[in-house]
Amino acid sequence: MRLLSLLLIFVLIVPMLVLAQKPAASSTSSDDRIYDDVRRKLADDALVRGAGLTVTVKDGAVTLEGRVHDEKARDKAARVAKRVKGVTGVTNKLKLFSET
């Protein structure tokens, strides 16, 4: 009887544990896709392509860091990132090359 109870508990708990882990994996793959899309779109944009930018993505939130040539490029980089599907927000930490 005790063995049957333990087996029943095991059968009920294991699927819940497996399902609880899946969103983390899909979140990571989603962040990876967002990262790739943002990098590609920034590289394709004539105004910001020459800038050395670092892009990080966590749960759909994008952070842009690095240096750009002018204010227009800084603003454009944020707009480009915001338009990527799945982006929940953009933190623009870009600085101008002229800033110290």
VEXKOL-643353 format. One record per atom (N, C-alpha, C): residue number from 1; atom name; y, x, z. Coordinates in nm, 2 decimals. Atoms other than C-alpha are relative to their C-alpha. Layout:
BEGIN
i:NUM, at:CA, c2:Y, c1:X, c3:Z
...
//
This chain:
BEGIN
i:1, at:N, c2:-0.12, c1:0.08, c3:0.00
i:1, at:CA, c2:0.00, c1:0.00, c3:0.00
i:1, at:C, c2:0.13, c1:0.09, c3:0.00
i:2, at:N, c2:-0.12, c1:-0.09, c3:-0.01
i:2, at:CA, c2:0.24, c1:0.28, c3:0.09
i:2, at:C, c2:0.02, c1:0.07, c3:-0.13
i:3, at:N, c2:-0.01, c1:-0.06, c3:0.13
i:3, at:CA, c2:0.16, c1:0.46, c3:-0.23
i:3, at:C, c2:0.06, c1:-0.09, c3:-0.11
i:4, at:N, c2:-0.05, c1:0.10, c3:0.09
i:4, at:CA, c2:0.23, c1:0.15, c3:-0.43
i:4, at:C, c2:0.15, c1:-0.03, c3:0.02
i:5, at:N, c2:-0.14, c1:0.02, c3:-0.03
i:5, at:CA, c2:0.56, c1:0.10, c3:-0.26
i:5, at:C, c2:0.09, c1:0.12, c3:-0.05
i:6, at:N, c2:-0.07, c1:-0.12, c3:0.05
i:6, at:CA, c2:0.67, c1:0.46, c3:-0.34
i:6, at:C, c2:0.00, c1:0.00, c3:-0.15
i:7, at:N, c2:0.00, c1:0.01, c3:0.15
i:7, at:CA, c2:0.56, c1:0.42, c3:-0.70
i:7, at:C, c2:0.10, c1:-0.10, c3:-0.05
i:8, at:N, c2:-0.09, c1:0.11, c3:0.04
i:8, at:CA, c2:0.76, c1:0.10, c3:-0.73
i:8, at:C, c2:0.14, c1:0.05, c3:0.01
i:9, at:N, c2:-0.13, c1:-0.06, c3:-0.02
i:9, at:CA, c2:1.07, c1:0.27, c3:-0.59
i:9, at:C, c2:0.03, c1:0.10, c3:-0.10
i:10, at:N, c2:-0.01, c1:-0.11, c3:0.10
i:10, at:CA, c2:1.02, c1:0.57, c3:-0.82
i:10, at:C, c2:0.03, c1:-0.07, c3:-0.14
i:11, at:N, c2:-0.02, c1:0.06, c3:0.13
i:11, at:CA, c2:0.99, c1:0.34, c3:-1.12
i:11, at:C, c2:0.14, c1:-0.07, c3:-0.01
i:12, at:N, c2:-0.13, c1:0.07, c3:0.00
i:12, at:CA, c2:1.31, c1:0.15, c3:-1.03
i:12, at:C, c2:0.12, c1:0.10, c3:0.01
i:13, at:N, c2:-0.12, c1:-0.09, c3:-0.02
i:13, at:CA, c2:1.53, c1:0.45, c3:-0.94
i:13, at:C, c2:0.01, c1:0.10, c3:-0.11
i:14, at:N, c2:-0.01, c1:-0.10, c3:0.11
i:14, at:CA, c2:1.45, c1:0.70, c3:-1.22
i:14, at:C, c2:0.08, c1:-0.05, c3:-0.12
i:15, at:N, c2:-0.08, c1:0.04, c3:0.11
i:15, at:CA, c2:1.59, c1:0.49, c3:-1.50
i:15, at:C, c2:0.15, c1:-0.01, c3:0.03
i:16, at:N, c2:-0.14, c1:0.01, c3:-0.04
i:16, at:CA, c2:1.91, c1:0.43, c3:-1.30
i:16, at:C, c2:0.06, c1:0.14, c3:0.00
i:17, at:N, c2:-0.05, c1:-0.14, c3:-0.01
i:17, at:CA, c2:1.95, c1:0.81, c3:-1.25
i:17, at:C, c2:0.02, c1:0.05, c3:-0.14
i:18, at:N, c2:-0.02, c1:-0.04, c3:0.14
i:18, at:CA, c2:1.90, c1:0.87, c3:-1.62
i:18, at:C, c2:0.12, c1:-0.06, c3:-0.07
i:19, at:N, c2:-0.11, c1:0.07, c3:0.06
i:19, at:CA, c2:2.15, c1:0.61, c3:-1.72
i:19, at:C, c2:0.13, c1:0.05, c3:0.06
i:20, at:N, c2:-0.12, c1:-0.05, c3:-0.06
i:20, at:CA, c2:2.40, c1:0.75, c3:-1.47
i:20, at:C, c2:0.05, c1:0.13, c3:-0.06
i:21, at:N, c2:-0.04, c1:-0.13, c3:0.06
i:21, at:CA, c2:2.40, c1:1.09, c3:-1.64
i:21, at:C, c2:0.04, c1:-0.01, c3:-0.15
i:22, at:N, c2:-0.04, c1:0.02, c3:0.14
i:22, at:CA, c2:2.45, c1:0.96, c3:-2.00
i:22, at:C, c2:0.15, c1:0.00, c3:-0.02
i:23, at:N, c2:-0.15, c1:0.00, c3:0.03
i:23, at:CA, c2:2.83, c1:0.89, c3:-1.98
i:23, at:C, c2:0.06, c1:0.14, c3:0.01
i:24, at:N, c2:-0.06, c1:-0.14, c3:-0.01
i:24, at:CA, c2:2.90, c1:1.25, c3:-1.88
i:24, at:C, c2:-0.03, c1:0.07, c3:-0.13
i:25, at:N, c2:0.03, c1:-0.06, c3:0.13
i:25, at:CA, c2:2.72, c1:1.37, c3:-2.19
i:25, at:C, c2:0.08, c1:-0.05, c3:-0.11
i:26, at:N, c2:-0.07, c1:0.06, c3:0.11
i:26, at:CA, c2:2.89, c1:1.13, c3:-2.42
i:26, at:C, c2:0.15, c1:0.03, c3:0.02
i:27, at:N, c2:-0.14, c1:-0.04, c3:-0.02
i:27, at:CA, c2:3.23, c1:1.22, c3:-2.26
i:27, at:C, c2:0.02, c1:0.14, c3:-0.05
i:28, at:N, c2:-0.01, c1:-0.14, c3:0.05
i:28, at:CA, c2:3.17, c1:1.58, c3:-2.33
i:28, at:C, c2:0.00, c1:0.01, c3:-0.15
i:29, at:N, c2:0.00, c1:0.00, c3:0.15
i:29, at:CA, c2:3.08, c1:1.51, c3:-2.69
i:29, at:C, c2:0.12, c1:-0.06, c3:-0.06
i:30, at:N, c2:-0.13, c1:0.06, c3:0.05
i:30, at:CA, c2:3.38, c1:1.29, c3:-2.73
i:30, at:C, c2:0.11, c1:0.10, c3:0.02
i:31, at:N, c2:-0.10, c1:-0.10, c3:-0.01
i:31, at:CA, c2:3.60, c1:1.56, c3:-2.59
i:31, at:C, c2:-0.01, c1:0.11, c3:-0.10
i:32, at:N, c2:0.02, c1:-0.10, c3:0.11
i:32, at:CA, c2:3.45, c1:1.81, c3:-2.83
i:32, at:C, c2:0.05, c1:-0.05, c3:-0.13
i:33, at:N, c2:-0.05, c1:0.06, c3:0.12
i:33, at:CA, c2:3.52, c1:1.58, c3:-3.12
i:33, at:C, c2:0.15, c1:-0.01, c3:-0.01
i:34, at:N, c2:-0.15, c1:0.01, c3:0.00
i:34, at:CA, c2:3.88, c1:1.52, c3:-3.01
i:34, at:C, c2:0.06, c1:0.14, c3:-0.01
i:35, at:N, c2:-0.05, c1:-0.14, c3:0.02
i:35, at:CA, c2:3.93, c1:1.90, c3:-2.97
i:35, at:C, c2:-0.01, c1:0.04, c3:-0.14
i:36, at:N, c2:0.01, c1:-0.04, c3:0.14
i:36, at:CA, c2:3.80, c1:1.96, c3:-3.32
i:36, at:C, c2:0.10, c1:-0.07, c3:-0.09
i:37, at:N, c2:-0.09, c1:0.07, c3:0.08
i:37, at:CA, c2:4.01, c1:1.69, c3:-3.47
i:37, at:C, c2:0.15, c1:0.04, c3:0.03
i:38, at:N, c2:-0.14, c1:-0.05, c3:-0.03
i:38, at:CA, c2:4.33, c1:1.80, c3:-3.29
i:38, at:C, c2:0.03, c1:0.13, c3:-0.06
i:39, at:N, c2:-0.02, c1:-0.13, c3:0.06
i:39, at:CA, c2:4.28, c1:2.16, c3:-3.39
i:39, at:C, c2:0.02, c1:0.00, c3:-0.15
i:40, at:N, c2:-0.01, c1:0.01, c3:0.15
i:40, at:CA, c2:4.22, c1:2.07, c3:-3.75
i:40, at:C, c2:0.13, c1:-0.06, c3:-0.05
i:41, at:N, c2:-0.12, c1:0.06, c3:0.04
i:41, at:CA, c2:4.52, c1:1.84, c3:-3.77
i:41, at:C, c2:0.12, c1:0.09, c3:0.03
i:42, at:N, c2:-0.11, c1:-0.09, c3:-0.02
i:42, at:CA, c2:4.75, c1:2.09, c3:-3.61
i:42, at:C, c2:0.00, c1:0.12, c3:-0.10
i:43, at:N, c2:0.01, c1:-0.10, c3:0.10
i:43, at:CA, c2:4.62, c1:2.36, c3:-3.85
i:43, at:C, c2:0.05, c1:-0.05, c3:-0.14
i:44, at:N, c2:-0.04, c1:0.06, c3:0.13
i:44, at:CA, c2:4.69, c1:2.13, c3:-4.14
i:44, at:C, c2:0.14, c1:-0.03, c3:-0.01
i:45, at:N, c2:-0.14, c1:0.04, c3:0.00
i:45, at:CA, c2:5.04, c1:2.05, c3:-4.04
i:45, at:C, c2:0.09, c1:0.12, c3:-0.03
i:46, at:N, c2:-0.09, c1:-0.11, c3:0.05
i:46, at:CA, c2:5.30, c1:2.27, c3:-4.22
i:46, at:C, c2:0.10, c1:0.05, c3:0.11
i:47, at:N, c2:-0.10, c1:-0.04, c3:-0.10
i:47, at:CA, c2:5.54, c1:2.27, c3:-3.93
i:47, at:C, c2:-0.05, c1:0.07, c3:0.12
i:48, at:N, c2:0.05, c1:-0.07, c3:-0.12
i:48, at:CA, c2:5.31, c1:2.39, c3:-3.65
i:48, at:C, c2:-0.12, c1:0.09, c3:-0.03
i:49, at:N, c2:0.12, c1:-0.08, c3:0.03
i:49, at:CA, c2:5.03, c1:2.57, c3:-3.84
i:49, at:C, c2:0.01, c1:0.15, c3:0.04
i:50, at:N, c2:-0.02, c1:-0.15, c3:-0.03
i:50, at:CA, c2:5.17, c1:2.92, c3:-3.78
i:50, at:C, c2:0.00, c1:0.03, c3:0.15
i:51, at:N, c2:-0.02, c1:-0.02, c3:-0.15
i:51, at:CA, c2:5.19, c1:2.87, c3:-3.40
i:51, at:C, c2:-0.14, c1:0.03, c3:0.06
i:52, at:N, c2:0.13, c1:-0.02, c3:-0.08
i:52, at:CA, c2:4.93, c1:3.01, c3:-3.16
i:52, at:C, c2:-0.01, c1:-0.10, c3:0.11
i:53, at:N, c2:0.01, c1:0.10, c3:-0.10
i:53, at:CA, c2:4.83, c1:2.71, c3:-2.97
i:53, at:C, c2:-0.14, c1:0.00, c3:0.07
i:54, at:N, c2:0.12, c1:0.02, c3:-0.08
i:54, at:CA, c2:4.57, c1:2.65, c3:-2.70
i:54, at:C, c2:-0.01, c1:-0.15, c3:0.02
i:55, at:N, c2:0.02, c1:0.14, c3:-0.02
i:55, at:CA, c2:4.42, c1:2.30, c3:-2.69
i:55, at:C, c2:-0.11, c1:-0.02, c3:0.10
i:56, at:N, c2:0.11, c1:0.03, c3:-0.09
i:56, at:CA, c2:4.22, c1:2.17, c3:-2.40
i:56, at:C, c2:-0.01, c1:-0.15, c3:0.01
i:57, at:N, c2:0.03, c1:0.15, c3:0.00
i:57, at:CA, c2:4.06, c1:1.82, c3:-2.37
i:57, at:C, c2:-0.09, c1:-0.03, c3:0.12
i:58, at:N, c2:0.08, c1:0.04, c3:-0.12
i:58, at:CA, c2:3.94, c1:1.66, c3:-2.05
i:58, at:C, c2:0.01, c1:-0.15, c3:0.01
i:59, at:N, c2:0.00, c1:0.15, c3:0.00
i:59, at:CA, c2:3.83, c1:1.29, c3:-2.06
i:59, at:C, c2:0.10, c1:-0.06, c3:-0.09
i:60, at:N, c2:-0.09, c1:0.06, c3:0.10
i:60, at:CA, c2:4.04, c1:1.23, c3:-2.37
i:60, at:C, c2:0.14, c1:0.04, c3:0.02
i:61, at:N, c2:-0.13, c1:-0.05, c3:-0.02
i:61, at:CA, c2:4.35, c1:1.39, c3:-2.22
i:61, at:C, c2:0.02, c1:0.13, c3:-0.06
i:62, at:N, c2:-0.03, c1:-0.13, c3:0.07
i:62, at:CA, c2:4.49, c1:1.67, c3:-2.44
i:62, at:C, c2:0.11, c1:0.07, c3:0.06
i:63, at:N, c2:-0.11, c1:-0.09, c3:-0.05
i:63, at:CA, c2:4.69, c1:1.96, c3:-2.31
i:63, at:C, c2:0.03, c1:0.11, c3:-0.11
i:64, at:N, c2:-0.04, c1:-0.10, c3:0.10
i:64, at:CA, c2:4.88, c1:2.18, c3:-2.56
i:64, at:C, c2:0.08, c1:0.11, c3:0.07
i:65, at:N, c2:-0.07, c1:-0.12, c3:-0.06
i:65, at:CA, c2:4.99, c1:2.53, c3:-2.45
i:65, at:C, c2:0.02, c1:0.10, c3:-0.11
i:66, at:N, c2:-0.03, c1:-0.10, c3:0.10
i:66, at:CA, c2:5.13, c1:2.82, c3:-2.64
i:66, at:C, c2:0.15, c1:0.00, c3:-0.04
i:67, at:N, c2:-0.13, c1:-0.01, c3:0.05
i:67, at:CA, c2:5.44, c1:2.90, c3:-2.84
i:67, at:C, c2:0.02, c1:-0.05, c3:-0.14
i:68, at:N, c2:-0.04, c1:0.05, c3:0.14
i:68, at:CA, c2:5.61, c1:2.74, c3:-3.14
i:68, at:C, c2:0.13, c1:0.06, c3:-0.03
i:69, at:N, c2:-0.13, c1:-0.06, c3:0.05
i:69, at:CA, c2:5.91, c1:2.84, c3:-3.35
i:69, at:C, c2:0.12, c1:-0.08, c3:0.04
i:70, at:N, c2:-0.12, c1:0.08, c3:-0.03
i:70, at:CA, c2:6.14, c1:2.55, c3:-3.28
i:70, at:C, c2:-0.04, c1:-0.13, c3:0.07
i:71, at:N, c2:0.02, c1:0.12, c3:-0.07
i:71, at:CA, c2:6.18, c1:2.22, c3:-3.10
i:71, at:C, c2:-0.07, c1:-0.11, c3:-0.08
i:72, at:N, c2:0.07, c1:0.09, c3:0.10
i:72, at:CA, c2:6.07, c1:2.02, c3:-3.41
i:72, at:C, c2:-0.15, c1:0.02, c3:0.00
i:73, at:N, c2:0.14, c1:-0.03, c3:0.00
i:73, at:CA, c2:5.74, c1:2.20, c3:-3.41
i:73, at:C, c2:-0.07, c1:-0.04, c3:0.13
i:74, at:N, c2:0.05, c1:0.04, c3:-0.13
i:74, at:CA, c2:5.69, c1:2.13, c3:-3.03
i:74, at:C, c2:-0.02, c1:-0.15, c3:0.00
i:75, at:N, c2:0.02, c1:0.14, c3:0.00
i:75, at:CA, c2:5.75, c1:1.76, c3:-3.08
i:75, at:C, c2:-0.10, c1:-0.05, c3:-0.10
i:76, at:N, c2:0.09, c1:0.04, c3:0.11
i:76, at:CA, c2:5.55, c1:1.74, c3:-3.40
i:76, at:C, c2:-0.15, c1:0.02, c3:0.05
i:77, at:N, c2:0.13, c1:-0.03, c3:-0.05
i:77, at:CA, c2:5.25, c1:1.90, c3:-3.23
i:77, at:C, c2:-0.05, c1:-0.11, c3:0.10
i:78, at:N, c2:0.03, c1:0.10, c3:-0.09
i:78, at:CA, c2:5.25, c1:1.64, c3:-2.96
i:78, at:C, c2:-0.03, c1:-0.13, c3:-0.07
i:79, at:N, c2:0.02, c1:0.13, c3:0.08
i:79, at:CA, c2:5.28, c1:1.35, c3:-3.21
i:79, at:C, c2:-0.13, c1:0.01, c3:-0.08
i:80, at:N, c2:0.13, c1:-0.01, c3:0.08
i:80, at:CA, c2:4.99, c1:1.49, c3:-3.42
i:80, at:C, c2:-0.12, c1:-0.02, c3:0.10
i:81, at:N, c2:0.11, c1:0.01, c3:-0.09
i:81, at:CA, c2:4.77, c1:1.52, c3:-3.11
i:81, at:C, c2:-0.02, c1:-0.15, c3:0.05
i:82, at:N, c2:0.00, c1:0.14, c3:-0.05
i:82, at:CA, c2:4.86, c1:1.16, c3:-2.99
i:82, at:C, c2:-0.07, c1:-0.09, c3:-0.10
i:83, at:N, c2:0.05, c1:0.08, c3:0.11
i:83, at:CA, c2:4.75, c1:1.02, c3:-3.33
i:83, at:C, c2:-0.15, c1:0.01, c3:-0.02
i:84, at:N, c2:0.14, c1:-0.02, c3:0.02
i:84, at:CA, c2:4.39, c1:1.15, c3:-3.30
i:84, at:C, c2:-0.07, c1:-0.11, c3:0.08
i:85, at:N, c2:0.08, c1:0.10, c3:-0.06
i:85, at:CA, c2:4.14, c1:0.88, c3:-3.22
i:85, at:C, c2:-0.07, c1:0.05, c3:0.13
i:86, at:N, c2:0.06, c1:-0.03, c3:-0.13
i:86, at:CA, c2:4.02, c1:0.88, c3:-2.86
i:86, at:C, c2:0.09, c1:0.07, c3:0.10
i:87, at:N, c2:-0.09, c1:-0.07, c3:-0.09
i:87, at:CA, c2:4.32, c1:1.07, c3:-2.72
i:87, at:C, c2:0.06, c1:-0.11, c3:0.09
i:88, at:N, c2:-0.06, c1:0.09, c3:-0.09
i:88, at:CA, c2:4.43, c1:0.90, c3:-2.40
i:88, at:C, c2:0.14, c1:0.04, c3:0.05
i:89, at:N, c2:-0.13, c1:-0.04, c3:-0.03
i:89, at:CA, c2:4.74, c1:1.11, c3:-2.34
i:89, at:C, c2:0.01, c1:0.15, c3:-0.04
i:90, at:N, c2:-0.03, c1:-0.14, c3:0.04
i:90, at:CA, c2:4.91, c1:1.44, c3:-2.43
i:90, at:C, c2:0.09, c1:0.06, c3:0.10
i:91, at:N, c2:-0.09, c1:-0.08, c3:-0.09
i:91, at:CA, c2:5.06, c1:1.70, c3:-2.19
i:91, at:C, c2:0.05, c1:0.11, c3:-0.09
i:92, at:N, c2:-0.06, c1:-0.10, c3:0.09
i:92, at:CA, c2:5.29, c1:1.92, c3:-2.40
i:92, at:C, c2:0.06, c1:0.11, c3:0.09
i:93, at:N, c2:-0.05, c1:-0.12, c3:-0.07
i:93, at:CA, c2:5.33, c1:2.26, c3:-2.23
i:93, at:C, c2:0.05, c1:0.11, c3:-0.10
i:94, at:N, c2:-0.04, c1:-0.10, c3:0.10
i:94, at:CA, c2:5.45, c1:2.43, c3:-2.55
i:94, at:C, c2:0.14, c1:0.05, c3:0.03
i:95, at:N, c2:-0.13, c1:-0.07, c3:-0.02
i:95, at:CA, c2:5.73, c1:2.68, c3:-2.52
i:95, at:C, c2:0.04, c1:0.06, c3:-0.14
i:96, at:N, c2:-0.06, c1:-0.06, c3:0.12
i:96, at:CA, c2:5.96, c1:2.82, c3:-2.79
i:96, at:C, c2:-0.02, c1:0.15, c3:0.01
i:97, at:N, c2:0.01, c1:-0.14, c3:0.00
i:97, at:CA, c2:5.91, c1:3.18, c3:-2.90
i:97, at:C, c2:0.13, c1:0.07, c3:0.06
i:98, at:N, c2:-0.13, c1:-0.05, c3:-0.05
i:98, at:CA, c2:6.28, c1:3.23, c3:-2.81
i:98, at:C, c2:0.01, c1:-0.01, c3:0.16
i:99, at:N, c2:-0.01, c1:0.01, c3:-0.15
i:99, at:CA, c2:6.22, c1:3.13, c3:-2.44
i:99, at:C, c2:-0.08, c1:0.11, c3:0.06
i:100, at:N, c2:0.07, c1:-0.11, c3:-0.07
i:100, at:CA, c2:6.11, c1:3.40, c3:-2.20
i:100, at:C, c2:-0.08, c1:-0.05, c3:0.11
//
